[in-house]
Structures are given as C-alpha cells and as structure tokens.
Amino acid sequence: MFCHPAKGTALDHKRYADTLRTALKRAKIDKPLRPFHDGRHTALTNAAVAGNAPAAIRARAGHADFSTTQLYIDLAGVAFRDEAEQAEARILGNVWVPSLGTDLPE
C-alpha cells in the first residue's frame, strides 16, 4: 500500500495512475506502464541494489516464497551492477567506479 505523505491515508490509485501517465506523456515516454506494479518492482530491485537484507526485502514485498524475492536480488546483483555504480558516481561525485575505470581523487 502506498500512503499519502501528509495524511497517512491510502493514495487514490486512479489519481496516482492518471498523474503518472500525464507526467510520462509530458516527458514523451510512450512505453506501456503498470504504475503500481512497476513502482513496486523498481522499489524492490533498488532495495536489493542498495544492499538491504534479503529478509527485509521479502518482508517489504510480502512474498510467501523466498524464491520470488531471490529473483529481485539476483536481477539487482547481475543485471544492474554497472548502473548502480554509475548512479553512485553521479550522486557522490568523483569516486572510483570499477566498471567506469575512473580514478579516485588525490
């Protein structure tokens, strides 16, 4: 469940979807999207990339079977390793990123 940041009540899923679709249209992104599911998938994958404990990811996701959670962990560790390192370099500035071969500042 997604909660309203100020009220703590559940978000209106239709309004959220409409707002997201409007933003995507303005950004000229026309790829089909499932607003809540894709947001959930992204959040779980990002949690795995960030190194959150597998048990915490499973609890957040509410997966009955750990093998489902393991899919997110495997995807984050293999498919998105370079992307995670590049995002870290953009956020933190001049840091050593193995996949980029950049140097540490002196």
N, CA, C and O atoms as CSV, one atom per row, in Angstrom:
chain,resi,resn,atom,element,x,y,z
A,1,MET,N,N,0.838,-1.162,0.000
A,1,MET,CA,C,0.000,0.000,0.000
A,1,MET,C,C,0.892,1.236,0.000
A,1,MET,O,O,1.896,1.293,0.710
A,2,PHE,N,N,0.516,2.209,-0.794
A,2,PHE,CA,C,1.189,3.495,-0.818
A,2,PHE,C,C,0.350,4.473,-0.001
A,2,PHE,O,O,-0.874,4.511,-0.133
A,3,CYS,N,N,1.005,5.253,0.836
A,3,CYS,CA,C,0.283,6.184,1.695
A,3,CYS,C,C,0.535,7.621,1.281
A,3,CYS,O,O,1.605,7.971,0.784
A,4,HIS,N,N,-0.483,8.443,1.501
A,4,HIS,CA,C,-0.368,9.870,1.259
A,4,HIS,C,C,0.684,10.410,2.223
A,4,HIS,O,O,0.621,10.123,3.418
A,5,PRO,N,N,1.657,11.192,1.726
A,5,PRO,CA,C,2.750,11.638,2.593
A,5,PRO,C,C,2.321,12.552,3.740
A,5,PRO,O,O,2.983,12.577,4.777
A,6,ALA,N,N,1.249,13.290,3.582
A,6,ALA,CA,C,0.818,14.205,4.637
A,6,ALA,C,C,-0.284,13.618,5.506
A,6,ALA,O,O,-0.302,13.823,6.719
A,7,LYS,N,N,-1.202,12.889,4.883
A,7,LYS,CA,C,-2.366,12.379,5.611
A,7,LYS,C,C,-2.163,10.985,6.193
A,7,LYS,O,O,-2.790,10.635,7.193
A,8,GLY,N,N,-1.294,10.189,5.580
A,8,GLY,CA,C,-1.100,8.817,6.033
A,8,GLY,C,C,-2.179,7.874,5.545
A,8,GLY,O,O,-2.165,6.690,5.882
A,9,THR,N,N,-3.112,8.378,4.758
A,9,THR,CA,C,-4.175,7.544,4.205
A,9,THR,C,C,-3.713,6.932,2.877
A,9,THR,O,O,-2.732,7.376,2.280
A,10,ALA,N,N,-4.430,5.921,2.438
A,10,ALA,CA,C,-4.080,5.279,1.169
A,10,ALA,C,C,-4.232,6.256,0.012
A,10,ALA,O,O,-5.170,7.054,-0.023
A,11,LEU,N,N,-3.304,6.186,-0.930
A,11,LEU,CA,C,-3.415,7.005,-2.136
A,11,LEU,C,C,-4.554,6.498,-2.999
A,11,LEU,O,O,-4.857,5.305,-3.011
A,12,ASP,N,N,-5.170,7.397,-3.707
A,12,ASP,CA,C,-6.186,7.018,-4.691
A,12,ASP,C,C,-5.438,6.484,-5.902
A,12,ASP,O,O,-4.811,7.249,-6.636
A,13,HIS,N,N,-5.501,5.174,-6.112
A,13,HIS,CA,C,-4.712,4.546,-7.170
A,13,HIS,C,C,-5.054,5.081,-8.557
A,13,HIS,O,O,-4.178,5.143,-9.420
A,14,LYS,N,N,-6.292,5.463,-8.786
A,14,LYS,CA,C,-6.660,6.002,-10.094
A,14,LYS,C,C,-6.031,7.378,-10.315
A,14,LYS,O,O,-5.532,7.679,-11.399
A,15,ARG,N,N,-6.062,8.203,-9.277
A,15,ARG,CA,C,-5.454,9.533,-9.403
A,15,ARG,C,C,-3.950,9.415,-9.575
A,15,ARG,O,O,-3.361,10.134,-10.381
A,16,TYR,N,N,-3.320,8.515,-8.825
A,16,TYR,CA,C,-1.883,8.280,-8.943
A,16,TYR,C,C,-1.546,7.840,-10.364
A,16,TYR,O,O,-0.614,8.368,-10.969
A,17,ALA,N,N,-2.286,6.894,-10.892
A,17,ALA,CA,C,-2.035,6.392,-12.246
A,17,ALA,C,C,-2.223,7.503,-13.274
A,17,ALA,O,O,-1.418,7.639,-14.194
A,18,ASP,N,N,-3.279,8.294,-13.122
A,18,ASP,CA,C,-3.524,9.397,-14.059
A,18,ASP,C,C,-2.400,10.429,-14.000
A,18,ASP,O,O,-1.943,10.910,-15.037
A,19,THR,N,N,-1.961,10.764,-12.809
A,19,THR,CA,C,-0.880,11.738,-12.644
A,19,THR,C,C,0.412,11.219,-13.259
A,19,THR,O,O,1.123,11.960,-13.937
A,20,LEU,N,N,0.713,9.951,-13.024
A,20,LEU,CA,C,1.920,9.358,-13.583
A,20,LEU,C,C,1.853,9.320,-15.109
A,20,LEU,O,O,2.831,9.647,-15.781
A,21,ARG,N,N,0.720,8.929,-15.648
A,21,ARG,CA,C,0.581,8.883,-17.110
A,21,ARG,C,C,0.712,10.274,-17.730
A,21,ARG,O,O,1.294,10.420,-18.804
A,22,THR,N,N,0.183,11.282,-17.069
A,22,THR,CA,C,0.324,12.654,-17.554
A,22,THR,C,C,1.792,13.072,-17.563
A,22,THR,O,O,2.267,13.675,-18.525
A,23,ALA,N,N,2.504,12.748,-16.484
A,23,ALA,CA,C,3.931,13.084,-16.412
A,23,ALA,C,C,4.719,12.363,-17.499
A,23,ALA,O,O,5.607,12.949,-18.118
A,24,LEU,N,N,4.396,11.097,-17.732
A,24,LEU,CA,C,5.087,10.335,-18.773
A,24,LEU,C,C,4.804,10.918,-20.153
A,24,LEU,O,O,5.697,10.993,-20.997
A,25,LYS,N,N,3.569,11.325,-20.376
A,25,LYS,CA,C,3.201,11.922,-21.658
A,25,LYS,C,C,3.973,13.219,-21.884
A,25,LYS,O,O,4.483,13.459,-22.979
A,26,ARG,N,N,4.058,14.052,-20.852
A,26,ARG,CA,C,4.809,15.306,-20.963
A,26,ARG,C,C,6.292,15.044,-21.220
A,26,ARG,O,O,6.960,15.822,-21.902
A,27,ALA,N,N,6.801,13.942,-20.669
A,27,ALA,CA,C,8.204,13.575,-20.872
A,27,ALA,C,C,8.410,12.818,-22.184
A,27,ALA,O,O,9.525,12.408,-22.507
A,28,LYS,N,N,7.316,12.637,-22.940
A,28,LYS,CA,C,7.338,11.931,-24.228
A,28,LYS,C,C,7.808,10.480,-24.093
A,28,LYS,O,O,8.530,9.949,-24.937
A,29,ILE,N,N,7.367,9.866,-22.997
A,29,ILE,CA,C,7.629,8.446,-22.772
A,29,ILE,C,C,6.333,7.717,-23.057
A,29,ILE,O,O,5.336,7.901,-22.358
A,30,ASP,N,N,6.352,6.883,-24.097
A,30,ASP,CA,C,5.105,6.227,-24.502
A,30,ASP,C,C,5.117,4.724,-24.281
A,30,ASP,O,O,4.222,4.019,-24.747
A,31,LYS,N,N,6.117,4.233,-23.577
A,31,LYS,CA,C,6.178,2.803,-23.268
A,31,LYS,C,C,5.053,2.437,-22.304
A,31,LYS,O,O,4.801,3.172,-21.349
A,32,PRO,N,N,4.373,1.315,-22.536
A,32,PRO,CA,C,3.308,0.903,-21.602
A,32,PRO,C,C,3.865,0.746,-20.181
A,32,PRO,O,O,4.999,0.307,-19.986
A,33,LEU,N,N,3.053,1.109,-19.214
A,33,LEU,CA,C,3.490,1.088,-17.828
A,33,LEU,C,C,2.342,0.659,-16.933
A,33,LEU,O,O,1.193,1.046,-17.147
A,34,ARG,N,N,2.662,-0.137,-15.936
A,34,ARG,CA,C,1.696,-0.509,-14.905
A,34,ARG,C,C,2.112,0.245,-13.657
A,34,ARG,O,O,2.994,-0.214,-12.931
A,35,PRO,N,N,1.498,1.398,-13.388
A,35,PRO,CA,C,2.015,2.318,-12.364
A,35,PRO,C,C,2.375,1.696,-11.020
A,35,PRO,O,O,3.494,1.883,-10.543
A,36,PHE,N,N,1.471,0.975,-10.408
A,36,PHE,CA,C,1.779,0.442,-9.083
A,36,PHE,C,C,2.734,-0.735,-9.154
A,36,PHE,O,O,3.692,-0.804,-8.383
A,37,HIS,N,N,2.484,-1.660,-10.066
A,37,HIS,CA,C,3.349,-2.835,-10.122
A,37,HIS,C,C,4.771,-2.455,-10.518
A,37,HIS,O,O,5.730,-2.943,-9.919
A,38,ASP,N,N,4.919,-1.589,-11.522
A,38,ASP,CA,C,6.258,-1.194,-11.939
A,38,ASP,C,C,6.963,-0.396,-10.844
A,38,ASP,O,O,8.174,-0.529,-10.665
A,39,GLY,N,N,6.225,0.424,-10.118
A,39,GLY,CA,C,6.812,1.154,-8.998
A,39,GLY,C,C,7.259,0.207,-7.898
A,39,GLY,O,O,8.319,0.395,-7.300
A,40,ARG,N,N,6.461,-0.797,-7.635
A,40,ARG,CA,C,6.801,-1.808,-6.629
A,40,ARG,C,C,8.044,-2.582,-7.049
A,40,ARG,O,O,8.955,-2.799,-6.250
A,41,HIS,N,N,8.067,-2.993,-8.310
A,41,HIS,CA,C,9.205,-3.748,-8.839
A,41,HIS,C,C,10.485,-2.914,-8.731
A,41,HIS,O,O,11.531,-3.422,-8.326
A,42,THR,N,N,10.397,-1.656,-9.089
A,42,THR,CA,C,11.554,-0.772,-9.015
A,42,THR,C,C,12.026,-0.612,-7.575
A,42,THR,O,O,13.225,-0.667,-7.305
A,43,ALA,N,N,11.098,-0.416,-6.660
A,43,ALA,CA,C,11.465,-0.232,-5.254
A,43,ALA,C,C,12.167,-1.467,-4.693
A,43,ALA,O,O,13.155,-1.344,-3.968
A,44,LEU,N,N,11.668,-2.644,-5.021
A,44,LEU,CA,C,12.284,-3.876,-4.512
A,44,LEU,C,C,13.656,-4.103,-5.132
A,44,LEU,O,O,14.590,-4.508,-4.439
A,45,THR,N,N,13.787,-3.848,-6.423
A,45,THR,CA,C,15.081,-4.003,-7.084
A,45,THR,C,C,16.079,-3.004,-6.516
A,45,THR,O,O,17.228,-3.356,-6.248
A,46,ASN,N,N,15.643,-1.749,-6.330
A,46,ASN,CA,C,16.533,-0.740,-5.750
A,46,ASN,C,C,16.941,-1.106,-4.330
A,46,ASN,O,O,18.074,-0.842,-3.925
A,47,ALA,N,N,16.043,-1.703,-3.577
A,47,ALA,CA,C,16.385,-2.141,-2.218
A,47,ALA,C,C,17.474,-3.208,-2.267
A,47,ALA,O,O,18.382,-3.211,-1.436
A,48,ALA,N,N,17.384,-4.103,-3.230
A,48,ALA,CA,C,18.406,-5.146,-3.384
A,48,ALA,C,C,19.732,-4.539,-3.820
A,48,ALA,O,O,20.785,-4.908,-3.298
A,49,VAL,N,N,19.690,-3.604,-4.778
A,49,VAL,CA,C,20.914,-2.936,-5.228
A,49,VAL,C,C,21.580,-2.197,-4.073
A,49,VAL,O,O,22.807,-2.171,-3.968
A,50,ALA,N,N,20.766,-1.598,-3.209
A,50,ALA,CA,C,21.283,-0.830,-2.069
A,50,ALA,C,C,21.874,-1.716,-0.985
A,50,ALA,O,O,22.486,-1.215,-0.042
A,51,GLY,N,N,21.698,-3.033,-1.109
A,51,GLY,CA,C,22.280,-3.952,-0.141
A,51,GLY,C,C,21.411,-4.243,1.060
A,51,GLY,O,O,21.909,-4.732,2.074
A,52,ASN,N,N,20.116,-3.955,0.972
A,52,ASN,CA,C,19.218,-4.283,2.085
A,52,ASN,C,C,19.212,-5.791,2.314
A,52,ASN,O,O,19.410,-6.573,1.385
A,53,ALA,N,N,18.987,-6.177,3.535
A,53,ALA,CA,C,18.966,-7.596,3.894
A,53,ALA,C,C,17.861,-8.312,3.128
A,53,ALA,O,O,16.750,-7.794,3.019
A,54,PRO,N,N,18.154,-9.499,2.596
A,54,PRO,CA,C,17.134,-10.256,1.865
A,54,PRO,C,C,15.843,-10.448,2.663
A,54,PRO,O,O,14.751,-10.369,2.099
A,55,ALA,N,N,15.958,-10.697,3.965
A,55,ALA,CA,C,14.755,-10.883,4.787
A,55,ALA,C,C,13.927,-9.602,4.840
A,55,ALA,O,O,12.698,-9.660,4.867
A,56,ALA,N,N,14.594,-8.442,4.856
A,56,ALA,CA,C,13.875,-7.168,4.876
A,56,ALA,C,C,13.157,-6.925,3.549
A,56,ALA,O,O,12.033,-6.423,3.526
A,57,ILE,N,N,13.809,-7.284,2.453
A,57,ILE,CA,C,13.185,-7.126,1.136
A,57,ILE,C,C,11.963,-8.037,1.033
A,57,ILE,O,O,10.910,-7.633,0.539
A,58,ARG,N,N,12.124,-9.271,1.507
A,58,ARG,CA,C,10.998,-10.219,1.471
A,58,ARG,C,C,9.832,-9.718,2.324
A,58,ARG,O,O,8.675,-9.811,1.913
A,59,ALA,N,N,10.133,-9.189,3.506
A,59,ALA,CA,C,9.077,-8.685,4.380
A,59,ALA,C,C,8.371,-7.496,3.735
A,59,ALA,O,O,7.144,-7.403,3.774
A,60,ARG,N,N,9.143,-6.590,3.145
A,60,ARG,CA,C,8.545,-5.419,2.492
A,60,ARG,C,C,7.658,-5.853,1.337
A,60,ARG,O,O,6.584,-5.290,1.128
A,61,ALA,N,N,8.104,-6.849,0.592
A,61,ALA,CA,C,7.349,-7.309,-0.579
A,61,ALA,C,C,6.143,-8.157,-0.197
A,61,ALA,O,O,5.156,-8.205,-0.931
A,62,GLY,N,N,6.222,-8.820,0.943
A,62,GLY,CA,C,5.139,-9.709,1.339
A,62,GLY,C,C,5.138,-11.012,0.563
A,62,GLY,O,O,4.100,-11.659,0.423
A,63,HIS,N,N,6.310,-11.400,0.054
A,63,HIS,CA,C,6.399,-12.655,-0.705
A,63,HIS,C,C,6.243,-13.854,0.227
A,63,HIS,O,O,6.869,-13.906,1.286
A,64,ALA,N,N,5.425,-14.797,-0.159
A,64,ALA,CA,C,5.251,-16.016,0.626
A,64,ALA,C,C,6.450,-16.944,0.451
A,64,ALA,O,O,6.813,-17.681,1.368
A,65,ASP,N,N,7.051,-16.904,-0.719
A,65,ASP,CA,C,8.162,-17.802,-1.043
A,65,ASP,C,C,9.415,-16.962,-1.284
A,65,ASP,O,O,9.397,-16.022,-2.079
A,66,PHE,N,N,10.501,-17.308,-0.592
A,66,PHE,CA,C,11.730,-16.533,-0.730
A,66,PHE,C,C,12.284,-16.584,-2.155
A,66,PHE,O,O,13.009,-15.676,-2.562
A,67,SER,N,N,11.961,-17.613,-2.907
A,67,SER,CA,C,12.484,-17.701,-4.275
A,67,SER,C,C,12.009,-16.524,-5.130
A,67,SER,O,O,12.707,-16.120,-6.060
A,68,THR,N,N,10.845,-15.976,-4.831
A,68,THR,CA,C,10.363,-14.797,-5.554
A,68,THR,C,C,11.240,-13.598,-5.223
A,68,THR,O,O,11.630,-12.851,-6.120
A,69,THR,N,N,11.552,-13.407,-3.951
A,69,THR,CA,C,12.428,-12.320,-3.528
A,69,THR,C,C,13.811,-12.494,-4.134
A,69,THR,O,O,14.447,-11.517,-4.530
A,70,GLN,N,N,14.273,-13.724,-4.207
A,70,GLN,CA,C,15.606,-14.005,-4.743
A,70,GLN,C,C,15.734,-13.531,-6.187
A,70,GLN,O,O,16.827,-13.161,-6.616
A,71,LEU,N,N,14.644,-13.535,-6.940
A,71,LEU,CA,C,14.670,-13.044,-8.320
A,71,LEU,C,C,15.077,-11.570,-8.356
A,71,LEU,O,O,15.873,-11.174,-9.208
A,72,TYR,N,N,14.550,-10.761,-7.452
A,72,TYR,CA,C,14.901,-9.347,-7.387
A,72,TYR,C,C,16.365,-9.178,-6.992
A,72,TYR,O,O,17.075,-8.344,-7.554
A,73,ILE,N,N,16.805,-9.965,-6.035
A,73,ILE,CA,C,18.185,-9.880,-5.567
A,73,ILE,C,C,19.143,-10.267,-6.686
A,73,ILE,O,O,20.145,-9.587,-6.908
A,74,ASP,N,N,18.844,-11.346,-7.385
A,74,ASP,CA,C,19.693,-11.794,-8.494
A,74,ASP,C,C,19.722,-10.763,-9.614
A,74,ASP,O,O,20.784,-10.475,-10.166
A,75,LEU,N,N,18.569,-10.208,-9.951
A,75,LEU,CA,C,18.482,-9.209,-11.003
A,75,LEU,C,C,19.309,-7.978,-10.639
A,75,LEU,O,O,20.026,-7.437,-11.480
A,76,ALA,N,N,19.210,-7.544,-9.406
A,76,ALA,CA,C,19.942,-6.357,-8.967
A,76,ALA,C,C,21.445,-6.598,-8.968
A,76,ALA,O,O,22.222,-5.706,-9.308
A,77,GLY,N,N,21.847,-7.788,-8.592
A,77,GLY,CA,C,23.274,-8.096,-8.490
A,77,GLY,C,C,23.954,-8.367,-9.807
A,77,GLY,O,O,25.165,-8.187,-9.930
A,78,VAL,N,N,23.204,-8.790,-10.782
A,78,VAL,CA,C,23.788,-9.148,-12.068
A,78,VAL,C,C,23.467,-8.110,-13.131
A,78,VAL,O,O,24.372,-7.548,-13.749
A,79,ALA,N,N,22.211,-7.859,-13.341
A,79,ALA,CA,C,21.797,-7.015,-14.455
A,79,ALA,C,C,22.055,-5.537,-14.218
A,79,ALA,O,O,22.286,-4.792,-15.170
A,80,PHE,N,N,22.019,-5.098,-12.967
A,80,PHE,CA,C,22.091,-3.667,-12.718
A,80,PHE,C,C,23.323,-3.225,-11.934
A,80,PHE,O,O,23.353,-2.101,-11.433
A,81,ARG,N,N,24.325,-4.066,-11.815
A,81,ARG,CA,C,25.517,-3.705,-11.043
A,81,ARG,C,C,26.180,-2.439,-11.609
A,81,ARG,O,O,26.459,-1.503,-10.859
A,82,ASP,N,N,26.430,-2.404,-12.916
A,82,ASP,CA,C,27.075,-1.237,-13.514
A,82,ASP,C,C,26.221,0.012,-13.363
A,82,ASP,O,O,26.738,1.092,-13.077
A,83,GLU,N,N,24.916,-0.133,-13.555
A,83,GLU,CA,C,24.023,1.014,-13.428
A,83,GLU,C,C,24.030,1.560,-12.008
A,83,GLU,O,O,23.997,2.775,-11.808
A,84,ALA,N,N,24.073,0.672,-11.024
A,84,ALA,CA,C,24.110,1.110,-9.629
A,84,ALA,C,C,25.410,1.856,-9.340
A,84,ALA,O,O,25.397,2.876,-8.652
A,85,GLU,N,N,26.531,1.356,-9.858
A,85,GLU,CA,C,27.809,2.023,-9.642
A,85,GLU,C,C,27.824,3.394,-10.326
A,85,GLU,O,O,28.347,4.358,-9.768
A,86,GLN,N,N,27.259,3.482,-11.515
A,86,GLN,CA,C,27.224,4.750,-12.231
A,86,GLN,C,C,26.332,5.763,-11.504
A,86,GLN,O,O,26.670,6.944,-11.425
A,87,ALA,N,N,25.204,5.303,-10.978
A,87,ALA,CA,C,24.326,6.199,-10.223
A,87,ALA,C,C,25.045,6.702,-8.977
A,87,ALA,O,O,24.937,7.877,-8.628
A,88,GLU,N,N,25.775,5.819,-8.310
A,88,GLU,CA,C,26.525,6.219,-7.122
A,88,GLU,C,C,27.567,7.282,-7.478
A,88,GLU,O,O,27.751,8.246,-6.735
A,89,ALA,N,N,28.241,7.106,-8.603
A,89,ALA,CA,C,29.245,8.084,-9.026
A,89,ALA,C,C,28.599,9.437,-9.321
A,89,ALA,O,O,29.164,10.482,-8.997
A,90,ARG,N,N,27.418,9.415,-9.934
A,90,ARG,CA,C,26.722,10.676,-10.225
A,90,ARG,C,C,26.292,11.374,-8.934
A,90,ARG,O,O,26.382,12.596,-8.821
A,91,ILE,N,N,25.832,10.596,-7.978
A,91,ILE,CA,C,25.327,11.168,-6.731
A,91,ILE,C,C,26.463,11.665,-5.842
A,91,ILE,O,O,26.387,12.758,-5.281
A,92,LEU,N,N,27.510,10.862,-5.718
A,92,LEU,CA,C,28.583,11.171,-4.781
A,92,LEU,C,C,29.718,11.976,-5.392
A,92,LEU,O,O,30.588,12.463,-4.670
A,93,GLY,N,N,29.723,12.120,-6.697
A,93,GLY,CA,C,30.785,12.886,-7.339
A,93,GLY,C,C,31.915,11.995,-7.801
A,93,GLY,O,O,31.686,10.868,-8.239
A,94,ASN,N,N,33.119,12.489,-7.707
A,94,ASN,CA,C,34.289,11.800,-8.233
A,94,ASN,C,C,34.710,10.662,-7.301
A,94,ASN,O,O,35.525,10.851,-6.398
A,95,VAL,N,N,34.156,9.512,-7.530
A,95,VAL,CA,C,34.503,8.323,-6.757
A,95,VAL,C,C,34.964,7.242,-7.712
A,95,VAL,O,O,34.652,7.278,-8.903
A,96,TRP,N,N,35.704,6.285,-7.191
A,96,TRP,CA,C,36.187,5.195,-8.032
A,96,TRP,C,C,35.053,4.232,-8.320
A,96,TRP,O,O,34.407,3.723,-7.404
A,97,VAL,N,N,34.815,3.984,-9.603
A,97,VAL,CA,C,33.769,3.078,-10.034
A,97,VAL,C,C,34.425,2.034,-10.925
A,97,VAL,O,O,34.842,2.353,-12.038
A,98,PRO,N,N,34.527,0.773,-10.453
A,98,PRO,CA,C,35.233,-0.251,-11.220
A,98,PRO,C,C,34.794,-0.361,-12.672
A,98,PRO,O,O,35.631,-0.465,-13.570
A,99,SER,N,N,33.499,-0.340,-12.904
A,99,SER,CA,C,33.010,-0.524,-14.270
A,99,SER,C,C,33.323,0.664,-15.172
A,99,SER,O,O,33.364,0.521,-16.394
A,100,LEU,N,N,33.542,1.836,-14.579
A,100,LEU,CA,C,33.861,3.029,-15.368
A,100,LEU,C,C,35.363,3.246,-15.499
A,100,LEU,O,O,35.815,3.948,-16.404
A,101,GLY,N,N,36.138,2.643,-14.595
A,101,GLY,CA,C,37.574,2.813,-14.630
A,101,GLY,C,C,38.034,4.207,-14.226
A,101,GLY,O,O,39.152,4.604,-14.553
A,102,THR,N,N,37.188,4.955,-13.519
A,102,THR,CA,C,37.571,6.288,-13.091
A,102,THR,C,C,38.533,6.214,-11.915
A,102,THR,O,O,38.583,5.208,-11.208
A,103,ASP,N,N,39.273,7.249,-11.715
A,103,ASP,CA,C,40.265,7.278,-10.631
A,103,ASP,C,C,39.719,8.001,-9.414
A,103,ASP,O,O,38.857,8.873,-9.514
A,104,LEU,N,N,40.240,7.618,-8.281
A,104,LEU,CA,C,39.927,8.329,-7.037
A,104,LEU,C,C,40.630,9.671,-7.052
A,104,LEU,O,O,41.733,9.787,-7.585
A,105,PRO,N,N,40.002,10.697,-6.469
A,105,PRO,CA,C,40.702,11.985,-6.379
A,105,PRO,C,C,41.907,11.878,-5.476
A,105,PRO,O,O,41.918,11.074,-4.544
A,106,GLU,N,N,42.927,12.682,-5.742
A,106,GLU,CA,C,44.143,12.651,-4.905
A,106,GLU,C,C,43.975,13.444,-3.648
A,106,GLU,O,O,44.899,13.521,-2.838
